[in-house]
């Protein structure tokens, strides 16, 4: 393995007083459980934990993982997560783990944690401090269990996580913004879909307005002295219905607004009461909560005091509406009588009054819808512009995250060339997109699995979303390589889906490719033998970092020649810039790696622990670098 350039992931031999700032694990102490009484004081540089099987070596690594809050995510590997959780629980029991660490800034903390409870963190004076070593990112470590290195070589998701560690804060910030942007776009897509549905409903009805208007014109009275009066009477009859509806609509708005506000105010009061709870005044922090109680009461009072004002305003409006409704009823009765008297004077109007009244009412309804449509179209234009801006921003954030990852990949390749090559392909993994589309196509009446695969291969999710929103089945058929009839059914089906926003935001994950040079060619890590997989991942893990590196049995599946030629040589460089803690069965690692500290574990079958610790000046075994 080539030495890394100092400008990138530099790992030169540092003088003891010139090491770059990095986090350190100072000590681990166990009270109770299988390792009851064990205490390990770690050195900077290389620490090795050796011993027979069942002596508790792996338990040390998993206890450190547990107290630092770095337990594996079940979403990544449920069997591994359950196995490690069971290991920690079984070996700790009702005991307690204590860990002392020093951050890269020189601040020391002592943390302790029993099984199933939170971590208690103390400062160097022994006073509790409100920090969490994991969630607050005060202290980080890279921890790899047995065989996990091989899993990284075969799992693109794990490889992506490995790459992200080299630009952790920047990539985390971009990923957080991406998630926020996705949620906003998904909600915007739902709003747009509902708006589109209402627009289509109105547009489907609007062609009728011309026919209604034509028929009304045909029924207009054009001759005689009463022509204008009769025509106006018919128009006013339809308007009376709309006037009555308007009063009823306003009543519903006022009543609903007051009820909604009352529910909201009641919920605020109840939630504050539930959050505050009982018994705080009698506790050791009673004075603090007594002050807080006053602030909460002032907050709740705002809503309580506003409620009567809202109710009063609502009642005043309802009274006005009721008075208007009564007056309107009187006026309408009189106007209706006049209308009937006018119609009665014309034999022709008697025959068609009912039809004309219905047409006039329909015309007013359609006219109202047309006016509503104009507002909806303007609203859609604004929402679409905002939606495009959000999509553009999401694309920019994904581009930013990719650039950060590519910079890491390029630097890794430069540092590890020519043996190892690291590439990153933007949006190279479309599995999530295809899974989502297949889920959305359920119930469409088509054999959709092949169709979904073709669509995913032919267009991006953003393109498909635009096609669906525009109803452009022809474009879907052409770009997706499917029949027009199939495209039409798919577009119609997807237009009714609430998941269209998810389609726009589904992640096309960046795809890492970590390869090992084999002769003249590079082979992808997933296609390598077990030993070669470790060969390609281990050098990346050993690169300089501010985080301690803990690995359980890194030599598994590797022969002694590789351990000596690659691992031992890499250790000499890596330990100059970071702390290493290895659990190992191979004597070459502590001896030839010149470990700063070696812990020998033994067990009587019921309890394990450290029998003694040694420095590299007191070798435990003779070198055996090339023995099998």
C-alpha positions as CSV (number, residue, x, y, z in Angstrom):
1,X,0.0,0.0,0.0
2,X,1.4,3.4,-1.0
3,X,1.9,6.1,1.6
4,X,-0.7,8.9,1.5
5,X,0.3,12.4,0.5
6,X,0.4,14.8,3.4
7,X,-1.9,17.2,1.6
8,X,-4.7,14.7,1.4
9,X,-5.1,11.8,3.8
10,X,-1.6,12.2,5.1
11,X,-0.3,9.5,7.4
12,X,3.4,10.1,7.8
13,X,5.3,9.0,10.9
14,X,4.6,11.8,13.4
15,X,6.9,12.6,16.2
16,X,5.1,12.1,19.5
17,X,4.8,15.8,20.1
18,X,3.7,16.5,16.5
19,X,0.8,14.2,16.1
20,X,-2.3,15.9,14.6
21,X,-5.2,16.6,17.1
22,X,-7.4,13.5,17.5
23,X,-9.8,11.9,19.9
24,X,-8.5,9.3,22.4
25,X,-10.1,6.6,24.5
26,X,-8.2,6.8,27.8
27,X,-9.7,4.0,29.8
28,X,-12.5,1.4,30.1
29,X,-13.7,0.1,33.4
30,X,-16.4,-2.5,34.0
31,X,-18.4,-3.1,37.2
32,X,-20.5,-6.2,37.3
33,X,-21.2,-8.7,34.5
34,X,-18.7,-11.0,32.8
35,X,-15.9,-8.5,32.9
36,X,-16.5,-7.4,36.5
37,X,-13.5,-5.5,37.8
38,X,-11.7,-5.2,34.4
39,X,-9.9,-1.9,33.8
40,X,-8.0,-1.1,30.6
41,X,-5.9,2.1,30.3
42,X,-5.3,2.7,26.7
43,X,-2.3,4.3,25.1
44,X,-2.2,6.6,22.1
45,X,-1.1,4.7,19.0
46,X,-1.7,1.0,18.8
47,X,-3.4,-1.0,21.5
48,X,-3.9,-4.8,21.1
49,X,-6.2,-7.0,23.0
50,X,-5.3,-10.7,22.8
51,X,-6.3,-13.9,24.5
52,X,-8.2,-17.2,24.0
53,X,-11.8,-17.5,22.8
54,X,-14.4,-16.6,25.3
55,X,-12.2,-14.4,27.4
56,X,-14.0,-11.2,26.8
57,X,-11.9,-9.5,24.1
58,X,-14.8,-8.8,21.7
59,X,-16.9,-7.6,24.7
60,X,-14.5,-4.8,25.2
61,X,-15.1,-3.4,21.7
62,X,-18.9,-3.8,22.0
63,X,-19.0,-2.2,25.4
64,X,-17.2,0.9,24.0
65,X,-19.6,0.9,21.0
66,X,-22.5,0.7,23.5
67,X,-21.4,3.6,25.8
68,X,-20.6,5.8,22.8
69,X,-24.1,5.3,21.4
70,X,-22.7,3.7,18.2
71,X,-24.8,0.6,18.1
72,X,-25.6,-0.6,14.6
73,X,-28.8,0.6,12.9
74,X,-31.2,-2.3,12.5
75,X,-32.2,-0.9,9.1
76,X,-28.7,-1.7,7.8
77,X,-28.5,-5.2,9.2
78,X,-31.1,-6.5,11.6
79,X,-29.2,-9.7,12.4
80,X,-26.0,-7.9,13.2
81,X,-27.8,-5.3,15.3
82,X,-29.7,-8.0,17.3
83,X,-26.5,-10.0,17.8
84,X,-24.5,-7.1,19.1
85,X,-27.3,-5.9,21.4
86,X,-27.6,-9.5,22.8
87,X,-23.9,-9.7,23.3
88,X,-23.7,-6.4,25.3
89,X,-26.8,-7.2,27.3
90,X,-25.7,-10.8,28.1
91,X,-22.2,-9.8,29.2
92,X,-23.1,-6.6,31.1
93,X,-26.2,-7.8,32.9
94,X,-27.0,-5.5,35.8
95,X,-23.5,-4.0,35.7
96,X,-22.1,-0.7,34.6
97,X,-19.6,0.4,32.0
98,X,-17.3,3.5,32.5
99,X,-15.4,5.1,29.8
100,X,-12.9,8.0,30.0
101,X,-12.2,9.9,26.8
102,X,-10.2,13.0,25.6
103,X,-11.4,15.0,22.7
104,X,-9.2,16.4,20.0
105,X,-9.4,19.7,21.8
106,X,-8.0,18.2,25.0
107,X,-11.3,18.2,26.9
108,X,-11.8,15.1,29.1
109,X,-15.1,13.4,29.9
110,X,-16.0,10.3,31.9
111,X,-19.2,8.5,30.8
112,X,-21.0,5.7,32.5
113,X,-23.9,3.6,31.4
114,X,-25.8,0.5,32.6
115,X,-27.8,-1.7,30.3
116,X,-31.0,-0.2,29.0
117,X,-30.4,3.3,30.4
118,X,-29.0,6.6,29.1
119,X,-25.3,7.6,29.3
120,X,-24.3,9.9,32.2
121,X,-21.4,12.2,31.2
122,X,-19.2,13.9,33.8
123,X,-16.5,16.5,33.2
124,X,-12.9,16.2,34.4
125,X,-13.9,17.5,37.8
126,X,-16.6,14.8,38.2
127,X,-19.5,17.2,37.6
128,X,-22.4,16.1,35.4
129,X,-22.5,17.9,32.1
130,X,-25.5,18.1,29.6
131,X,-23.7,16.6,26.6
132,X,-24.1,13.4,24.7
133,X,-20.9,12.0,23.3
134,X,-22.7,10.6,20.3
135,X,-25.6,12.9,19.5
136,X,-23.7,16.1,20.2
137,X,-20.8,14.9,18.0
138,X,-18.4,15.7,20.9
139,X,-16.6,12.4,20.4
140,X,-16.6,9.9,17.6
141,X,-15.0,6.6,17.0
142,X,-14.9,4.1,14.1
143,X,-15.9,0.6,15.3
144,X,-16.0,-2.5,13.2
145,X,-17.1,-5.9,14.5
146,X,-15.9,-9.3,13.4
147,X,-16.5,-9.9,9.6
148,X,-17.9,-6.4,9.2
149,X,-15.0,-5.4,7.0
150,X,-16.0,-8.1,4.5
151,X,-19.6,-6.9,4.6
152,X,-18.4,-3.4,3.6
153,X,-16.8,-4.8,0.6
154,X,-20.1,-6.3,-0.6
155,X,-22.6,-3.7,0.4
156,X,-22.7,-0.4,-1.5
157,X,-24.7,1.3,1.3
158,X,-21.9,0.5,3.8
159,X,-19.3,1.7,1.3
160,X,-21.1,5.0,1.0
161,X,-21.2,5.4,4.8
162,X,-17.4,4.7,4.8
163,X,-16.8,7.4,2.2
164,X,-19.0,9.8,4.0
165,X,-16.9,9.5,7.2
166,X,-14.1,11.4,5.4
167,X,-16.3,14.5,5.0
168,X,-18.8,13.7,7.8
169,X,-20.0,17.1,8.9
170,X,-20.4,18.7,5.4
171,X,-22.1,15.6,4.0
172,X,-24.4,15.3,7.1
173,X,-25.4,19.0,6.7
174,X,-26.2,18.4,3.0
175,X,-28.1,15.2,3.7
176,X,-30.2,17.0,6.4
177,X,-31.1,19.8,4.0
178,X,-32.0,17.2,1.4
179,X,-34.4,15.5,3.7
180,X,-36.0,18.8,4.6
181,X,-36.3,19.6,0.9
182,X,-37.9,16.2,0.1
183,X,-40.6,16.7,2.8
184,X,-41.4,20.2,1.4
185,X,-41.7,18.9,-2.1
186,X,-43.9,16.0,-1.1
187,X,-46.3,18.3,0.6
188,X,-46.2,20.7,-2.3
189,X,-47.0,17.8,-4.7
190,X,-50.0,16.9,-2.6
191,X,-51.2,20.5,-2.7
192,X,-50.7,20.6,-6.5
193,X,-52.5,17.3,-7.0
194,X,-55.6,18.5,-5.1
195,X,-55.5,21.8,-7.0
196,X,-55.2,20.0,-10.3
197,X,-58.2,17.8,-9.4
198,X,-60.4,20.9,-8.7
199,X,-59.2,22.6,-11.9
200,X,-60.0,19.5,-14.0
201,X,-63.5,19.2,-12.4
202,X,-64.2,22.8,-13.4
203,X,-62.7,22.5,-16.8
204,X,-64.8,19.4,-17.5
205,X,-67.9,21.4,-16.7
206,X,-67.1,24.7,-18.3
207,X,-67.8,23.6,-21.9
208,X,-71.4,23.4,-20.8
209,X,-71.6,27.1,-20.2
210,X,-71.6,27.9,-23.9
211,X,-74.5,25.6,-24.5
212,X,-76.4,26.9,-21.5
213,X,-75.8,30.5,-22.6
214,X,-77.0,29.7,-26.1
215,X,-80.1,28.1,-24.9
216,X,-80.8,31.0,-22.5
217,X,-80.4,33.5,-25.4
218,X,-82.9,31.4,-27.4
219,X,-85.4,31.7,-24.5
220,X,-84.9,35.4,-24.1
221,X,-88.0,37.5,-24.7
222,X,-87.1,40.0,-27.4
223,X,-90.5,41.5,-28.3
224,X,-93.1,43.4,-26.2
225,X,-93.0,46.1,-23.5
226,X,-92.3,43.5,-20.8
227,X,-89.3,41.8,-22.5
228,X,-86.6,43.5,-20.4
229,X,-88.6,43.0,-17.2
230,X,-89.2,39.3,-17.9
231,X,-85.5,38.6,-18.8
232,X,-84.4,40.4,-15.6
233,X,-86.9,38.5,-13.5
234,X,-85.4,35.2,-14.7
235,X,-81.9,36.4,-13.9
236,X,-82.8,37.6,-10.5
237,X,-84.6,34.3,-9.6
238,X,-81.4,32.4,-10.1
239,X,-79.4,35.1,-8.2
240,X,-81.7,34.6,-5.2
241,X,-80.5,31.1,-4.8
242,X,-76.9,32.1,-4.9
243,X,-77.6,34.9,-2.3
244,X,-79.1,32.4,0.1
245,X,-76.1,30.0,-0.5
246,X,-73.7,32.9,0.2
247,X,-75.2,33.6,3.6
248,X,-75.1,29.9,4.5
249,X,-71.5,29.7,3.4
250,X,-70.5,32.6,5.5
251,X,-72.2,31.1,8.5
252,X,-70.2,27.9,8.0
253,X,-66.9,29.7,7.7
254,X,-67.5,31.8,10.9
255,X,-68.8,28.8,12.9
256,X,-65.9,26.5,11.8
257,X,-63.3,29.2,12.4
258,X,-64.5,29.7,16.0
259,X,-64.7,25.9,16.6
260,X,-61.2,25.3,15.2
261,X,-59.7,28.1,17.3
262,X,-61.4,26.8,20.4
263,X,-60.1,23.3,19.8
264,X,-56.6,24.7,19.2
265,X,-56.7,26.8,22.4
266,X,-57.9,23.8,24.4
267,X,-55.2,21.6,22.9
268,X,-52.5,24.2,23.8
269,X,-53.8,24.4,27.4
270,X,-54.1,20.6,27.7
271,X,-50.6,19.9,26.1
272,X,-48.9,22.4,28.4
273,X,-50.6,20.9,31.4
274,X,-49.6,17.4,30.3
275,X,-46.0,18.5,29.6
276,X,-45.7,20.3,32.9
277,X,-47.2,17.5,35.0
278,X,-47.3,17.3,38.8
279,X,-44.8,17.0,41.5
280,X,-42.1,19.3,40.1
281,X,-42.5,21.9,42.9
282,X,-41.7,19.3,45.5
283,X,-38.5,18.1,43.8
284,X,-35.0,19.4,44.1
285,X,-35.6,21.8,41.1
286,X,-38.8,23.1,42.5
287,X,-37.7,26.8,42.3
288,X,-36.9,26.5,38.6
289,X,-40.2,24.9,37.8
290,X,-42.2,27.4,39.9
291,X,-40.8,30.2,37.7
292,X,-41.5,28.1,34.6
293,X,-45.0,27.5,35.8
294,X,-45.7,31.3,35.7
295,X,-44.3,31.6,32.2
296,X,-46.4,28.7,31.0
297,X,-49.5,30.2,32.6
298,X,-48.8,33.6,30.9
299,X,-48.5,31.7,27.6
300,X,-51.8,29.8,28.0
301,X,-53.6,33.0,29.2
302,X,-53.0,34.5,25.8
303,X,-55.2,31.8,24.2
304,X,-57.7,31.9,27.0
305,X,-58.1,35.6,26.8
306,X,-58.3,35.6,23.0
307,X,-61.1,33.0,23.0
308,X,-63.8,35.3,24.3
309,X,-62.8,38.0,21.7
310,X,-63.0,35.4,18.9
311,X,-66.4,34.1,20.2
312,X,-67.7,37.6,20.5
313,X,-66.7,38.5,16.9
314,X,-68.1,35.3,15.6
315,X,-71.4,35.9,17.5
316,X,-71.7,39.4,16.1
317,X,-71.1,38.2,12.6
318,X,-73.6,35.4,13.0
319,X,-76.2,37.8,14.3
320,X,-75.7,40.0,11.3
321,X,-75.9,37.0,9.0
322,X,-79.1,35.9,10.7
323,X,-80.6,39.3,10.3
324,X,-79.5,39.5,6.7
325,X,-81.0,36.0,6.1
326,X,-84.4,37.1,7.7
327,X,-84.4,40.3,5.6
328,X,-83.4,38.3,2.5
329,X,-86.2,35.8,3.1
330,X,-88.7,38.6,3.2
331,X,-87.3,40.3,0.1
332,X,-87.0,37.0,-1.7
333,X,-90.7,36.1,-1.0
334,X,-91.8,39.4,-2.3
335,X,-89.5,39.2,-5.3
336,X,-90.6,35.6,-6.1
337,X,-94.3,36.8,-6.0
338,X,-93.4,39.6,-8.4
339,X,-91.6,37.1,-10.6
340,X,-94.5,34.8,-10.8
341,X,-96.9,37.6,-11.6
342,X,-94.6,38.7,-14.4
343,X,-94.4,35.2,-15.8
344,X,-98.1,34.7,-15.5
345,X,-98.7,37.6,-17.9
346,X,-97.0,35.7,-20.6
347,X,-98.5,32.4,-21.8
348,X,-95.2,31.5,-23.4
349,X,-93.2,32.1,-20.2
350,X,-95.6,30.0,-18.2
351,X,-94.7,27.0,-20.3
352,X,-90.9,27.4,-20.1
353,X,-90.4,29.2,-16.8
354,X,-89.2,26.1,-15.0
355,X,-86.7,25.2,-17.6
356,X,-85.5,28.7,-17.9
357,X,-85.1,29.1,-14.2
358,X,-83.0,25.9,-14.1
359,X,-80.8,27.1,-17.0
360,X,-80.4,30.5,-15.3
361,X,-79.3,28.8,-12.1
362,X,-76.9,26.5,-13.9
363,X,-75.5,29.5,-15.8
364,X,-74.8,31.4,-12.5
365,X,-73.1,28.3,-11.0
366,X,-70.9,27.8,-14.1
367,X,-70.0,31.5,-14.1
368,X,-69.0,31.3,-10.5
369,X,-66.9,28.2,-11.3
370,X,-65.3,30.0,-14.2
371,X,-64.3,32.9,-11.9
372,X,-63.0,30.4,-9.4
373,X,-61.0,28.7,-12.2
374,X,-59.1,32.0,-13.0
375,X,-58.0,32.2,-9.3
376,X,-57.1,28.5,-9.3
377,X,-55.0,28.8,-12.4
378,X,-53.1,31.8,-11.0
379,X,-52.6,29.8,-7.7
380,X,-51.3,26.8,-9.7
381,X,-48.9,29.0,-11.6
382,X,-47.4,30.3,-8.3
383,X,-47.3,26.8,-6.7
384,X,-45.7,25.3,-9.8
385,X,-43.0,28.0,-9.8
386,X,-42.3,27.4,-6.1
387,X,-42.4,23.7,-6.7
388,X,-39.8,24.0,-9.5
389,X,-37.6,26.1,-7.3
390,X,-37.7,23.5,-4.6
391,X,-36.8,20.8,-7.1
392,X,-34.0,22.8,-8.4
393,X,-32.7,23.4,-4.8
394,X,-33.0,19.7,-4.1
395,X,-31.0,18.9,-7.2
396,X,-28.3,21.4,-6.2
397,X,-28.1,19.8,-2.7
398,X,-27.7,16.4,-4.3
399,X,-25.0,17.7,-6.6
400,X,-23.2,19.2,-3.6
401,X,-23.3,16.0,-1.7
402,X,-22.0,14.1,-4.8
403,X,-19.2,16.6,-5.2
404,X,-18.2,16.1,-1.6
405,X,-18.2,12.4,-2.0
406,X,-16.3,12.5,-5.3
407,X,-13.6,14.7,-3.7
408,X,-13.2,12.0,-1.0
409,X,-13.1,9.2,-3.6
410,X,-10.5,11.1,-5.7
411,X,-8.3,11.7,-2.7
412,X,-8.6,8.0,-1.6
413,X,-7.7,6.8,-5.1
414,X,-4.7,9.2,-5.2
415,X,-3.6,8.1,-1.8
416,X,-4.0,4.3,-2.4
417,X,-3.0,4.1,-6.0
418,X,-2.2,2.0,-7.8
419,X,-3.5,-0.9,-5.6
420,X,-6.9,0.5,-4.8
421,X,-9.3,2.6,-6.8
422,X,-12.4,4.4,-5.4
423,X,-15.1,5.8,-7.7
424,X,-18.4,7.3,-7.1
425,X,-21.2,7.4,-9.7
426,X,-23.8,10.0,-9.2
427,X,-27.4,8.6,-8.9
428,X,-26.0,5.3,-10.0
429,X,-28.3,3.1,-7.9
430,X,-32.0,3.2,-9.1
431,X,-33.3,0.4,-6.9
432,X,-35.3,2.7,-4.6
433,X,-36.9,4.4,-7.6
434,X,-37.9,1.1,-9.2
435,X,-39.3,-0.2,-5.9
436,X,-41.4,2.9,-5.4
437,X,-42.8,2.9,-8.9
438,X,-43.8,-0.7,-8.7
439,X,-45.6,0.0,-5.4
440,X,-47.4,3.0,-7.0
441,X,-48.5,0.9,-10.0
442,X,-50.3,-1.7,-7.9
443,X,-53.9,-1.9,-8.9
444,X,-53.4,-0.3,-12.4
445,X,-54.6,-3.4,-14.2
446,X,-51.4,-4.0,-16.0
447,X,-48.5,-6.5,-15.6
448,X,-46.4,-3.7,-14.4
449,X,-43.1,-5.2,-13.2
450,X,-41.4,-5.1,-16.6
451,X,-43.1,-1.8,-17.5
452,X,-41.7,-0.3,-14.3
453,X,-38.2,-1.5,-15.1
454,X,-38.3,0.0,-18.7
455,X,-39.6,3.3,-17.4
456,X,-36.9,3.5,-14.7
457,X,-34.2,2.7,-17.3
458,X,-35.7,5.3,-19.7
459,X,-36.2,8.4,-17.6
460,X,-35.5,10.0,-14.3
461,X,-38.2,10.2,-11.6
462,X,-38.4,14.0,-12.1
463,X,-39.2,13.5,-15.8
464,X,-41.8,10.9,-15.0
465,X,-43.4,13.2,-12.5
466,X,-43.7,16.0,-15.0
467,X,-45.1,13.7,-17.6
468,X,-47.8,12.4,-15.1
469,X,-48.7,15.9,-14.1
470,X,-49.1,17.1,-17.7
471,X,-50.9,13.9,-18.7
472,X,-48.5,13.4,-21.5
473,X,-48.9,9.6,-22.2
474,X,-47.3,9.9,-25.6
475,X,-44.1,11.1,-24.1
476,X,-44.2,8.3,-21.6
477,X,-44.7,5.8,-24.3
478,X,-41.8,7.2,-26.4
479,X,-39.2,7.7,-23.6
480,X,-40.3,4.7,-21.5
481,X,-40.4,2.3,-24.5
482,X,-43.9,1.1,-23.8
483,X,-47.2,0.9,-25.7
484,X,-49.3,4.0,-25.9
485,X,-52.3,2.3,-24.4
486,X,-50.2,1.1,-21.4
487,X,-48.8,4.6,-21.0
488,X,-52.3,6.1,-20.9
489,X,-53.4,3.7,-18.2
490,X,-50.2,4.3,-16.2
491,X,-50.6,8.1,-16.4
492,X,-54.2,8.0,-15.4
493,X,-53.4,5.7,-12.5
494,X,-50.5,7.8,-11.2
495,X,-52.5,11.0,-11.4
496,X,-54.7,9.7,-8.7
497,X,-51.8,8.7,-6.4
498,X,-50.9,10.6,-3.2
499,X,-47.3,9.3,-3.7
500,X,-46.5,11.5,-6.7
501,X,-44.4,13.8,-4.4
502,X,-42.4,10.8,-3.3
503,X,-41.7,10.0,-6.9
504,X,-40.2,13.4,-7.4
505,X,-38.0,13.1,-4.3
506,X,-37.0,9.4,-4.3
507,X,-33.3,9.0,-3.8
508,X,-31.2,7.9,-6.7
509,X,-28.3,6.9,-4.4
510,X,-24.8,7.7,-5.4
511,X,-23.1,4.4,-6.2
512,X,-19.6,3.7,-4.9
513,X,-17.2,1.4,-6.6
514,X,-14.2,0.2,-4.6
515,X,-11.8,-1.9,-6.7
516,X,-8.6,-3.8,-6.2
517,X,-5.9,-4.0,-8.9
518,X,-5.5,-7.6,-10.0
519,X,-2.9,-7.8,-12.8
520,X,-3.7,-5.1,-15.3
521,X,-7.4,-4.8,-14.4
522,X,-9.4,-3.6,-11.5
523,X,-11.9,-5.9,-9.9
524,X,-15.0,-4.6,-8.0
525,X,-14.7,-5.5,-4.3
526,X,-18.0,-7.5,-4.3
527,X,-16.4,-9.8,-6.9
528,X,-13.3,-10.5,-4.9
529,X,-12.5,-13.5,-2.7
530,X,-13.0,-13.1,1.1
531,X,-9.3,-12.3,1.7
532,X,-9.2,-9.9,-1.1
533,X,-12.3,-8.0,0.1
534,X,-10.5,-7.4,3.4
535,X,-7.4,-6.4,1.4
536,X,-9.3,-3.6,-0.4
537,X,-11.2,-2.2,2.6
538,X,-8.6,-2.4,5.4
539,X,-6.2,0.2,4.0
540,X,-9.1,2.7,3.7
541,X,-10.0,2.1,7.4
542,X,-6.4,2.6,8.5
543,X,-6.1,6.1,6.9
544,X,-5.5,8.9,9.3
545,X,-8.5,10.3,11.1
546,X,-9.3,12.2,14.2
547,X,-11.4,9.3,15.4
548,X,-10.1,6.2,17.2
549,X,-10.3,3.0,15.1
550,X,-11.5,-0.2,16.8
551,X,-11.5,-3.4,14.9
552,X,-12.4,-6.9,16.1
553,X,-10.0,-9.4,14.6
554,X,-8.9,-7.6,11.4
555,X,-6.7,-10.5,10.4
556,X,-9.7,-12.9,9.8
557,X,-9.5,-14.5,6.4
558,X,-6.0,-13.1,5.8
559,X,-2.8,-15.0,5.6
560,X,0.2,-14.0,7.6
561,X,2.1,-12.8,4.6
562,X,-0.6,-10.2,3.9
563,X,-0.8,-9.3,7.6
564,X,2.9,-8.6,7.6
565,X,3.3,-7.0,4.1
566,X,0.2,-4.8,4.3
567,X,-1.4,-4.5,7.8
568,X,1.7,-4.2,9.9
569,X,3.3,-1.7,7.5
570,X,0.1,0.3,7.5
571,X,-0.1,0.3,11.2
572,X,3.3,2.1,11.4
573,X,1.8,5.0,9.5
574,X,-1.7,5.0,10.9
575,X,-0.8,5.0,14.6
576,X,1.2,8.2,14.1
577,X,-2.0,10.1,13.5
578,X,-4.8,8.3,15.4
579,X,-5.5,5.8,18.2
580,X,-5.9,2.2,17.2
581,X,-7.5,-0.6,19.3
582,X,-7.4,-4.0,17.8
583,X,-8.7,-7.4,19.1
584,X,-6.5,-10.0,17.5
585,X,-5.3,-13.6,17.5
586,X,-2.3,-12.9,15.3
587,X,0.9,-12.2,17.2
588,X,2.4,-10.3,14.3
589,X,0.1,-7.4,14.8
590,X,1.1,-6.4,18.3
591,X,4.7,-7.5,17.9
592,X,5.7,-6.3,14.5
593,X,3.2,-3.4,14.7
594,X,5.1,-2.3,17.8
595,X,2.0,-1.9,19.9
596,X,2.2,0.8,22.6
597,X,0.1,-1.4,24.8
598,X,-1.0,-5.1,24.8
599,X,-3.8,-6.5,27.1
600,X,-3.9,-10.2,27.7
601,X,-7.3,-11.6,28.5
602,X,-8.0,-14.8,30.3
603,X,-11.2,-16.5,31.7
604,X,-12.2,-19.1,34.2
605,X,-15.4,-19.8,32.3
606,X,-17.5,-17.7,34.6
607,X,-15.7,-14.4,34.4
608,X,-13.1,-12.9,32.0
609,X,-10.7,-10.1,32.4
610,X,-7.2,-8.6,31.9
611,X,-4.5,-10.9,33.4
612,X,-1.7,-8.4,32.5
613,X,-0.7,-5.7,30.1
614,X,2.6,-5.3,28.3
615,X,4.5,-2.9,26.1
616,X,6.2,-3.7,22.8
617,X,9.5,-3.9,24.6
618,X,8.2,-7.1,26.3
619,X,7.1,-9.3,23.3
620,X,4.6,-11.9,23.9
621,X,5.5,-14.1,21.0
622,X,8.3,-14.4,18.5
623,X,7.6,-12.9,15.1
624,X,5.8,-15.2,12.8
625,X,5.1,-13.0,9.8
626,X,5.2,-15.6,7.1
627,X,3.9,-18.7,8.9
628,X,0.6,-20.1,7.9
